[in-house]
Amino acid sequence: MKNIFSRLSSSDNPSDRRDFLRNAGLGGLSLGFMFGKQTAYAAEQEMEYITQKVPRDSKPADLKITDMRVAVLNGVPFSSPIIRIDTNQGLVGWGEVRDGASANYALMLKSRLLGKNPCNVEQIFKQIKQFGGQSRAAGGVCGVEMALWDLAGKAYNVPAYQLLGGKYRDFIRLYADTPEADSYEGFAENMKKRRDQGYTFLKMDFGIGMLADQPGMLVNANNWSVKQQWNDRESGKLGNYANTKHPFTRIQVTKKGLDRLVEHVGKVRDIVGYDTPLAADHFGHFDVNTAIQIGKAMEPFRLAWLEDLVPWFYTDQWKQITDAIDTPTLTGEDIYLKEGFIKLIDAKAIDMIHPDLASSGGLLETKKIGDYAEEKGIPMAMHFAGSPISMMANVHCAAATENFVALEHHGVDVAGWEDLITGMKPIVEKGFVKVPDKPGLGVELNEEVAKKFLKKGATWFAPTDTWNTKDSADREWS
């Protein structure tokens, strides 16, 4: 120690002395602190000097939301409003309203956000969650919640999953839809393409839509637009098929129709093989009896799950189906908040849950949903059909949730999809996403590329001052 002080006192160069103090510091403190030889003022100066390279662009306690703007992207793979939340410290948070939902669901929340500290994520969520609803109506609340976690992570310089309690895994497994084709040869090529891309979990669409217009396949289908499952604007003689809940169409599948479905799925299974999990998406609108018949017919093919056979809120009907068949049942992509999942789980009505984070309540609420299911022995797959911004929110939540199985990827074939963000390249590699360790969601919107997807007639993060003023009382109790 004597030699150290000899070297320090013998130096005539002030710069050398400062370098010595910096390099000899213990735990960021100089020798002056170690031996208590400095005045309070000198100590303050010394601390300022030795911490000059510590990033100071963010002071979490003083962080405030100053603005929120949106840009609606189209074809990513569907319509997705992207949220940008600005702060007084220059930090920007990115979020995304669920596919097919209105940007206004988020914009109407702006007046409730201005001036708040985005790091208080749960507190803000509890204040705005009353403005969400099932399915797309939850898009604004969930999109804002994503952006808040992005900001909180950036403010504290940690990835979002760390704020959720840490991660269970380093890679997130994706499951990919496989596009149909005009022939099984074409479908085989599509399946081969998915395998070559490295996907180890696949999902397919089959249902009564493929039986429509074929003689003897369906009962009571002629007066419904069975092939228009998602068209809520086309009305028919009996009403709009897309908006008529399953039990009320009274459509049934004949033995000939069931045989056709069995033939179809059998050929697909032959193409895919049995080493790869194969799930089944929406089937159309029919009642519990038909759902059970289809479920039993599919049992030889060991499908990973049968999805949304009836609407999620028919708990008793789901239990009937689940008790009657051996193939796992799954629902949940349109459920907002944990209460709807808890009801299904407690009733033992489904085998798996399937939240869409952009509808279920965002990262923390979805983790709560997954944790509740995990305690009851129920696995969680995750539905997703948006841009890379929303995908990364899903990735962080999936990493932090123990019972996670696989995350859907609907944009596999969208050219330029991976270029929509910066900070991560590639996003998807051989059917998996590596969990990022960068702060927040870990990515930033690539504005140059994203502008190419801007919805026709939409504005690019234009001012939203119209939404600045709160004009109602929000308290839900007296």
C-alpha positions as CSV (number, residue, x, y, z in Angstrom):
1,M,0.0,0.0,0.0
2,K,3.0,2.3,0.8
3,N,4.3,1.8,-2.8
4,I,0.9,2.8,-4.2
5,F,0.8,6.1,-2.4
6,S,4.4,6.7,-3.3
7,R,3.6,6.3,-6.9
8,L,0.5,8.6,-6.6
9,S,2.3,11.4,-4.7
10,S,5.4,11.3,-6.9
11,S,3.5,12.0,-10.1
12,D,3.5,15.6,-11.3
13,N,0.8,15.0,-13.9
14,P,-2.8,15.6,-12.7
15,S,-4.0,13.5,-15.5
16,D,-1.9,10.5,-14.3
17,R,-3.4,11.0,-10.8
18,R,-6.9,10.9,-12.1
19,D,-6.2,7.8,-14.2
20,F,-4.7,6.1,-11.2
21,L,-7.8,6.9,-9.0
22,R,-10.1,5.7,-11.7
23,N,-8.2,2.4,-12.3
24,A,-7.6,1.8,-8.6
25,G,-11.3,2.3,-7.7
26,L,-12.9,-0.5,-5.7
27,G,-16.6,-1.2,-6.6
28,G,-16.7,2.2,-8.5
29,L,-15.2,4.1,-5.5
30,S,-11.7,5.7,-5.5
31,L,-9.1,5.3,-2.8
32,G,-10.1,8.6,-1.4
33,F,-13.5,7.1,-0.4
34,M,-11.8,4.0,0.9
35,F,-9.8,5.9,3.5
36,G,-12.4,8.7,4.2
37,K,-9.9,11.4,3.3
38,Q,-12.3,13.6,1.3
39,T,-14.7,16.3,2.2
40,A,-18.4,15.8,1.2
41,Y,-18.0,18.3,-1.7
42,A,-14.8,16.5,-2.9
43,A,-16.5,13.2,-2.6
44,E,-19.4,14.4,-4.7
45,Q,-17.0,15.6,-7.4
46,E,-15.1,12.4,-7.3
47,M,-18.3,10.3,-7.6
48,E,-19.4,12.5,-10.5
49,Y,-16.0,11.9,-12.2
50,I,-15.8,8.1,-11.8
51,T,-19.4,7.6,-12.9
52,Q,-19.2,9.8,-15.9
53,K,-19.5,6.9,-18.3
54,V,-22.6,5.5,-16.7
55,P,-25.7,5.9,-19.0
56,R,-27.9,8.7,-17.7
57,D,-30.4,9.0,-20.5
58,S,-33.1,7.4,-18.4
59,K,-34.2,8.2,-14.9
60,P,-37.1,5.8,-14.3
61,A,-38.6,7.7,-11.4
62,D,-39.0,10.8,-13.5
63,L,-40.1,9.2,-16.7
64,K,-43.4,10.6,-18.1
65,I,-45.6,9.8,-21.1
66,T,-45.8,12.8,-23.4
67,D,-47.5,11.5,-26.6
68,M,-49.0,8.5,-28.3
69,R,-49.4,8.1,-32.1
70,V,-50.3,5.3,-34.5
71,A,-49.6,4.1,-38.0
72,V,-51.8,1.4,-39.5
73,L,-49.9,-1.3,-41.4
74,N,-51.6,-3.6,-43.8
75,G,-50.6,-7.1,-45.0
76,V,-48.5,-8.0,-42.0
77,P,-50.2,-10.4,-42.5
78,F,-53.5,-8.6,-41.8
79,S,-54.2,-5.0,-40.7
80,S,-52.3,-4.0,-37.6
81,P,-52.1,-0.5,-36.0
82,I,-48.7,0.1,-34.5
83,I,-48.5,2.3,-31.4
84,R,-45.7,4.6,-30.5
85,I,-45.6,6.1,-27.0
86,D,-43.2,9.0,-26.5
87,T,-41.7,10.2,-23.2
88,N,-40.0,13.2,-21.7
89,Q,-36.6,11.4,-21.7
90,G,-36.6,10.5,-25.4
91,L,-37.4,6.8,-24.8
92,V,-39.9,5.4,-27.2
93,G,-42.2,2.4,-26.5
94,W,-43.7,0.2,-29.3
95,G,-47.0,-1.7,-29.1
96,E,-49.5,-3.2,-31.5
97,V,-53.3,-3.3,-31.6
98,R,-54.5,-6.7,-32.5
99,D,-55.0,-7.7,-36.2
100,G,-58.3,-6.5,-37.6
101,A,-59.0,-4.0,-34.8
102,S,-59.4,-0.2,-34.9
103,A,-56.5,2.1,-34.0
104,N,-59.1,4.2,-32.1
105,Y,-59.3,1.5,-29.4
106,A,-55.8,2.7,-28.5
107,L,-56.1,6.4,-29.2
108,M,-59.1,6.8,-26.9
109,L,-56.8,5.8,-24.1
110,K,-54.2,8.6,-24.7
111,S,-55.9,11.1,-22.4
112,R,-55.6,8.5,-19.6
113,L,-51.9,8.0,-20.2
114,L,-50.4,11.5,-20.6
115,G,-48.2,12.5,-17.7
116,K,-48.1,9.0,-16.2
117,N,-44.9,7.1,-15.5
118,P,-45.0,4.1,-17.9
119,C,-42.9,2.0,-15.5
120,N,-46.1,1.6,-13.4
121,V,-47.4,-0.9,-15.8
122,E,-49.8,-2.8,-13.7
123,Q,-51.3,0.3,-12.1
124,I,-52.0,1.9,-15.5
125,F,-53.4,-1.4,-16.8
126,K,-55.9,-1.6,-14.0
127,Q,-57.0,1.9,-14.8
128,I,-57.5,1.3,-18.5
129,K,-58.6,-2.3,-18.6
130,Q,-62.3,-1.3,-18.3
131,F,-62.0,0.0,-21.9
132,G,-61.2,-3.4,-23.3
133,G,-63.5,-6.1,-24.4
134,Q,-63.5,-9.6,-25.9
135,S,-61.5,-10.2,-29.0
136,R,-60.5,-7.1,-31.1
137,A,-62.1,-4.7,-28.6
138,A,-59.2,-5.5,-26.3
139,G,-56.7,-4.4,-28.9
140,G,-56.1,-0.9,-27.6
141,V,-55.6,-1.9,-23.9
142,C,-53.3,-4.7,-24.9
143,G,-51.3,-2.7,-27.4
144,V,-50.7,0.1,-24.8
145,E,-49.6,-2.5,-22.3
146,M,-47.0,-3.9,-24.7
147,A,-45.6,-0.4,-25.2
148,L,-45.4,0.2,-21.5
149,W,-43.3,-2.9,-20.9
150,D,-41.1,-1.8,-23.8
151,L,-40.6,1.5,-22.1
152,A,-40.1,0.0,-18.6
153,G,-37.5,-2.4,-19.9
154,K,-35.6,0.4,-21.7
155,A,-35.8,2.6,-18.6
156,Y,-34.3,0.0,-16.4
157,N,-32.1,-1.5,-19.1
158,V,-33.4,-5.0,-18.9
159,P,-35.4,-7.2,-21.3
160,A,-39.2,-7.4,-20.7
161,Y,-39.1,-11.0,-19.6
162,Q,-36.8,-10.1,-16.7
163,L,-39.5,-7.7,-15.4
164,L,-42.0,-10.6,-15.6
165,G,-39.8,-12.8,-13.3
166,G,-37.1,-14.1,-15.6
167,K,-37.1,-16.8,-18.3
168,Y,-37.7,-20.5,-18.5
169,R,-36.2,-20.9,-22.0
170,D,-33.9,-19.3,-24.4
171,F,-35.8,-20.2,-27.6
172,I,-39.5,-19.9,-28.4
173,R,-41.0,-22.7,-30.6
174,L,-43.3,-21.5,-33.3
175,Y,-46.1,-23.4,-35.0
176,A,-46.9,-22.5,-38.6
177,D,-50.1,-22.6,-40.6
178,T,-49.7,-24.4,-43.9
179,P,-51.5,-22.9,-46.9
180,E,-53.9,-25.1,-48.7
181,A,-53.5,-26.0,-52.4
182,D,-55.6,-27.2,-55.3
183,S,-54.2,-30.7,-55.0
184,Y,-52.6,-33.0,-52.5
185,E,-49.4,-32.8,-54.5
186,G,-49.5,-29.0,-54.1
187,F,-50.3,-29.4,-50.4
188,A,-47.4,-31.8,-50.1
189,E,-45.1,-29.2,-51.6
190,N,-46.3,-26.6,-49.1
191,M,-45.7,-29.1,-46.2
192,K,-42.2,-29.8,-47.6
193,K,-41.5,-26.0,-47.7
194,R,-42.5,-25.7,-44.0
195,R,-40.2,-28.6,-43.1
196,D,-37.3,-27.1,-45.1
197,Q,-37.9,-23.9,-43.2
198,G,-37.3,-25.8,-40.0
199,Y,-40.8,-25.7,-38.5
200,T,-41.3,-28.6,-36.0
201,F,-45.0,-27.9,-35.2
202,L,-47.7,-27.4,-37.9
203,K,-51.4,-26.4,-38.1
204,M,-53.9,-26.9,-40.8
205,D,-57.4,-25.7,-41.7
206,F,-60.1,-28.1,-42.5
207,G,-63.8,-28.0,-41.7
208,I,-67.2,-27.8,-43.2
209,G,-66.2,-25.1,-45.6
210,M,-64.4,-27.6,-47.8
211,L,-67.6,-29.7,-47.9
212,A,-69.9,-27.0,-49.0
213,D,-71.4,-27.3,-52.5
214,Q,-70.6,-31.0,-52.5
215,P,-73.7,-33.2,-52.7
216,G,-74.6,-35.3,-49.6
217,M,-71.9,-33.8,-47.4
218,L,-73.9,-31.4,-45.2
219,V,-77.4,-31.0,-43.9
220,N,-79.1,-27.6,-43.8
221,A,-76.1,-25.7,-45.4
222,N,-77.7,-24.5,-48.6
223,N,-79.2,-21.4,-47.0
224,W,-76.0,-20.4,-45.3
225,S,-72.8,-18.9,-46.7
226,V,-70.7,-21.7,-45.3
227,K,-67.6,-20.7,-47.3
228,Q,-67.8,-17.1,-45.8
229,Q,-66.8,-17.9,-42.2
230,W,-65.1,-14.5,-41.8
231,N,-67.3,-12.3,-43.9
232,D,-69.5,-10.5,-41.4
233,R,-71.0,-8.2,-44.1
234,E,-72.7,-10.8,-46.3
235,S,-76.3,-11.5,-45.2
236,G,-78.2,-14.6,-46.3
237,K,-81.7,-15.8,-46.1
238,L,-81.3,-17.0,-42.6
239,G,-78.9,-14.3,-41.4
240,N,-75.1,-13.7,-41.6
241,Y,-73.3,-17.0,-41.2
242,A,-70.1,-15.4,-39.7
243,N,-72.1,-13.7,-36.9
244,T,-74.4,-16.6,-36.2
245,K,-73.2,-18.6,-33.2
246,H,-72.4,-22.2,-33.9
247,P,-75.4,-24.0,-32.2
248,F,-77.9,-21.8,-34.0
249,T,-77.1,-22.7,-37.6
250,R,-78.3,-26.3,-37.2
251,I,-75.8,-27.4,-39.8
252,Q,-74.9,-31.1,-39.6
253,V,-72.2,-33.2,-41.2
254,T,-73.3,-36.5,-42.9
255,K,-71.5,-39.8,-42.8
256,K,-70.3,-39.1,-46.3
257,G,-69.0,-35.7,-45.1
258,L,-67.2,-37.2,-42.2
259,D,-65.6,-39.8,-44.5
260,R,-64.4,-37.0,-46.7
261,L,-62.8,-35.2,-43.7
262,V,-61.2,-38.4,-42.6
263,E,-59.7,-39.0,-46.0
264,H,-58.4,-35.4,-46.2
265,V,-56.7,-35.4,-42.7
266,G,-55.4,-38.9,-43.4
267,K,-53.6,-37.8,-46.5
268,V,-52.2,-34.8,-44.7
269,R,-50.9,-37.0,-41.9
270,D,-49.2,-39.2,-44.5
271,I,-47.5,-36.1,-45.9
272,V,-46.5,-34.7,-42.5
273,G,-45.8,-38.0,-40.8
274,Y,-46.4,-38.7,-37.1
275,D,-43.1,-37.2,-35.7
276,T,-44.4,-33.7,-36.2
277,P,-47.3,-32.3,-34.1
278,L,-50.2,-31.3,-36.3
279,A,-53.0,-29.1,-34.9
280,A,-56.4,-28.2,-36.5
281,D,-57.8,-24.7,-36.7
282,H,-61.4,-23.5,-37.0
283,F,-64.0,-25.9,-38.4
284,G,-67.1,-23.8,-39.1
285,H,-70.4,-23.2,-37.3
286,F,-72.2,-26.3,-36.1
287,D,-73.4,-27.7,-32.8
288,V,-72.0,-29.8,-30.0
289,N,-73.2,-33.1,-31.5
290,T,-71.4,-32.5,-34.8
291,A,-68.3,-31.3,-32.9
292,I,-68.2,-34.6,-31.0
293,Q,-68.7,-36.6,-34.2
294,I,-65.8,-34.8,-36.0
295,G,-63.6,-35.1,-32.9
296,K,-64.1,-38.9,-32.7
297,A,-63.5,-39.3,-36.4
298,M,-60.1,-37.5,-36.0
299,E,-58.8,-39.6,-33.1
300,P,-56.7,-42.0,-35.2
301,F,-54.6,-39.1,-36.5
302,R,-53.3,-38.0,-33.1
303,L,-53.8,-34.3,-33.7
304,A,-52.2,-31.9,-31.3
305,W,-55.5,-30.2,-30.7
306,L,-58.9,-29.3,-32.1
307,E,-59.4,-25.5,-32.0
308,D,-62.5,-23.4,-31.4
309,L,-65.1,-26.1,-32.1
310,V,-67.7,-23.9,-30.4
311,P,-67.5,-20.3,-29.0
312,W,-65.2,-20.0,-26.0
313,F,-68.0,-18.8,-23.6
314,Y,-70.1,-22.0,-23.9
315,T,-68.3,-23.6,-20.9
316,D,-70.7,-26.5,-20.5
317,Q,-70.6,-27.3,-24.2
318,W,-66.9,-27.4,-24.1
319,K,-66.9,-29.8,-21.2
320,Q,-69.3,-32.0,-23.1
321,I,-67.0,-32.1,-26.1
322,T,-63.8,-32.6,-24.0
323,D,-65.3,-35.4,-22.0
324,A,-66.5,-37.2,-25.1
325,I,-63.3,-37.3,-27.3
326,D,-59.7,-38.2,-26.8
327,T,-58.1,-35.5,-29.0
328,P,-57.1,-32.4,-26.9
329,T,-59.5,-29.5,-27.1
330,L,-58.3,-25.8,-27.1
331,T,-59.8,-22.3,-27.1
332,G,-59.1,-18.8,-25.9
333,E,-57.8,-16.5,-28.7
334,D,-60.8,-14.1,-28.2
335,I,-60.9,-14.1,-24.4
336,Y,-60.1,-10.8,-22.6
337,L,-58.6,-11.1,-19.1
338,K,-57.9,-14.1,-16.9
339,E,-61.4,-14.6,-15.5
340,G,-62.7,-16.2,-18.8
341,F,-59.8,-18.7,-18.7
342,I,-60.2,-19.4,-15.1
343,K,-63.9,-20.4,-15.6
344,L,-62.9,-22.9,-18.4
345,I,-60.0,-24.3,-16.4
346,D,-61.9,-24.7,-13.2
347,A,-64.7,-26.5,-15.0
348,K,-62.2,-28.9,-16.6
349,A,-63.9,-27.9,-19.9
350,I,-60.8,-27.8,-22.1
351,D,-57.4,-29.6,-22.3
352,M,-55.3,-26.6,-23.4
353,I,-55.6,-22.8,-23.4
354,H,-54.8,-20.5,-26.3
355,P,-54.7,-16.8,-25.4
356,D,-53.8,-14.2,-28.0
357,L,-51.7,-11.7,-26.0
358,A,-53.1,-8.8,-28.1
359,S,-56.6,-9.7,-26.7
360,S,-56.0,-11.5,-23.4
361,G,-54.6,-8.4,-21.6
362,G,-51.0,-8.1,-22.7
363,L,-47.8,-9.5,-21.2
364,L,-48.5,-9.6,-17.5
365,E,-52.1,-10.6,-17.7
366,T,-51.2,-13.4,-20.1
367,K,-48.5,-14.6,-17.8
368,K,-51.0,-14.7,-15.0
369,I,-53.3,-16.7,-17.2
370,G,-50.5,-19.1,-18.0
371,D,-49.5,-19.4,-14.4
372,Y,-53.0,-20.2,-13.3
373,A,-53.3,-22.9,-16.0
374,E,-49.9,-24.3,-15.0
375,E,-51.0,-24.8,-11.4
376,K,-54.0,-26.8,-12.7
377,G,-51.9,-28.9,-15.1
378,I,-53.1,-27.2,-18.3
379,P,-50.6,-26.3,-21.1
380,M,-50.7,-23.0,-22.9
381,A,-50.2,-22.5,-26.7
382,M,-50.4,-18.9,-27.9
383,H,-52.3,-17.4,-30.8
384,F,-50.7,-14.7,-32.8
385,A,-51.2,-13.0,-36.3
386,G,-49.5,-9.7,-36.4
387,S,-46.2,-7.9,-37.0
388,P,-42.8,-8.5,-35.4
389,I,-43.7,-5.9,-32.7
390,S,-46.5,-8.0,-31.3
391,M,-44.5,-11.2,-31.9
392,M,-41.7,-9.9,-29.6
393,A,-44.2,-9.1,-26.9
394,N,-45.4,-12.7,-27.2
395,V,-41.8,-14.0,-27.1
396,H,-41.0,-12.3,-23.8
397,C,-44.2,-13.6,-22.2
398,A,-43.7,-17.1,-23.5
399,A,-40.1,-17.1,-22.2
400,A,-41.4,-16.2,-18.7
401,T,-44.2,-18.7,-18.6
402,E,-43.5,-22.3,-17.6
403,N,-46.3,-24.2,-19.3
404,F,-45.8,-22.6,-22.7
405,V,-46.0,-25.0,-25.7
406,A,-45.8,-23.1,-29.0
407,L,-46.5,-19.7,-30.5
408,E,-48.4,-19.2,-33.8
409,H,-46.6,-17.5,-36.7
410,H,-49.1,-16.3,-39.3
411,G,-46.7,-14.2,-41.4
412,V,-44.3,-16.9,-42.6
413,D,-45.0,-16.2,-46.2
414,V,-45.2,-12.3,-46.0
415,A,-42.3,-10.9,-48.0
416,G,-40.4,-8.3,-46.0
417,W,-42.0,-9.4,-42.7
418,E,-38.6,-9.8,-40.9
419,D,-37.4,-6.4,-42.1
420,L,-40.2,-4.6,-40.3
421,I,-38.0,-4.2,-37.2
422,T,-34.4,-3.6,-36.4
423,G,-32.3,-5.0,-33.6
424,M,-32.8,-8.7,-34.4
425,K,-31.8,-10.6,-37.5
426,P,-33.0,-13.2,-38.2
427,I,-36.2,-13.2,-36.1
428,V,-37.1,-16.7,-36.9
429,E,-34.5,-19.4,-37.5
430,K,-35.5,-23.0,-38.2
431,G,-38.9,-22.5,-36.6
432,F,-37.6,-20.9,-33.4
433,V,-37.1,-17.4,-32.1
434,K,-34.1,-16.7,-29.8
435,V,-35.3,-14.7,-26.8
436,P,-33.6,-11.3,-27.0
437,D,-31.6,-9.9,-24.2
438,K,-31.8,-6.3,-25.3
439,P,-33.9,-3.8,-23.1
440,G,-37.7,-3.8,-23.4
441,L,-39.1,-5.8,-26.3
442,G,-35.6,-5.8,-27.8
443,V,-36.5,-4.4,-31.2
444,E,-37.4,-1.1,-32.9
445,L,-39.7,-0.4,-35.8
446,N,-37.9,-0.1,-39.1
447,E,-39.7,2.9,-40.3
448,E,-38.3,2.8,-43.8
449,V,-39.6,-0.7,-44.5
450,A,-42.8,-0.3,-42.4
451,K,-43.9,2.7,-44.6
452,K,-44.2,0.3,-47.5
453,F,-46.9,-1.5,-45.6
454,L,-48.8,1.6,-44.6
455,K,-52.5,1.1,-45.1
456,K,-53.9,3.1,-48.0
457,G,-55.2,6.4,-46.8
458,A,-53.6,6.1,-43.4
459,T,-51.2,8.6,-41.9
460,W,-47.7,8.0,-40.6
461,F,-47.6,8.6,-36.8
462,A,-49.5,11.9,-37.3
463,P,-50.3,14.2,-34.4
464,T,-53.2,12.9,-32.2
465,D,-54.0,16.0,-30.2
466,T,-57.7,15.4,-30.7
467,W,-57.3,12.5,-28.1
468,N,-55.4,14.5,-25.5
469,T,-58.4,15.6,-23.4
470,K,-60.3,13.2,-21.1
471,D,-64.0,13.9,-21.2
472,S,-65.5,11.3,-18.8
473,A,-65.4,10.0,-15.3
474,D,-63.8,6.5,-15.3
475,R,-64.3,5.3,-11.7
476,E,-66.3,2.0,-11.7
477,W,-67.5,2.3,-8.2
478,S,-69.2,4.8,-5.8
